[in-house]
């Protein structure tokens, strides 16, 4: 499914914030997928 945001800039800011909150987890996932 595709969702078109009402305010794309806010969507990008919120997504970036979520990534930064989960940065350590994402680093572990990225490093484990390389092996």
N, C-alpha and C positions, 0 to 999 in steps of 0.2 A: 504494500500500500504506500501511496505517496501522500504526504501532508505538506501543504503550502502554508508557511507561517504567515500570520498577519503582520508581524514585525520581524523580518529576517535578521536584523542587527541584534535584536534582543535574543533571538534564538541562538545566534553564534556566541554571544556573551555568556548565556546560560550554559551552553554546551562546553565552552572553555572552562568555566568555573567547575563544572562536574569533573572534567578531566583532571584539573589541578587538585581537586579534593581526593581523587583516587590515584594519584600519580605513583605512589609506591606499589600499589596493586598492579597497575598497568605495566610498570617496569618488570615485575616478576613474571607476568603473563608473557610479555614480549621476549624476555630472556629464555623462558622455558620453551617457547615455540621455535627457537632457533636450533635446538638440538634434535 
